[in-house]
Amino acid sequence: KYGGFGAAKLLLFLGAVGFFSAIFALFSGKRERATGIVFVLSFLISPLALSMFAGGYVEPLLGFLLAAALLLVDRNGEPDLRTHCVLGVLAGAMASFKLNGAFPAACLLIRLILQSRGRTDARRVAAFCLTALAVAAPFYLRVILETGSPLHPYFGSAGAETSEYHHALGTEKFDHGVWWLPFLPFALSLPNLRRLYD
């Protein structure tokens, strides 16, 4: 029998392997290799990262798509139209996997805009946007049709009780004032909080 949770976990495992490989390739220069090794090892010894890789979450795939996009930009200096379209596919996939995947996709768009010059580059950025939209749109359309909000379960959509649950959980566990925000990544990596990473 094929499929099921095992198939999803295999896909996420392959995403994690791709993520680590792409990160290591980003730091492939002789002076940067040690940085890449430290970066990868920091993920491999983190209880939070290990529980995410083992638990069926999409973050390993998001990390892989982002690292692959950064590697593509890094290796292509000034990306051509085809590269922009491939980057659009990666950005659209990031945005469609999970709502927070729209943030790295937007950062990638900003990078391409800042790097662009002239009309030719504007066409390439437009191709990136259209490709990303074409990839992400079916997933957002499905959510809109089923819940009435593209941002479900957040911001008062049809599943308002889910949104209220997430806000209550965040307030109860992490509302310690603004001064605590710089320490949040460290606090989330502690074993007793590793089940609250989503």
Disulfide bonds with the S-S distance in Angstrom:
none
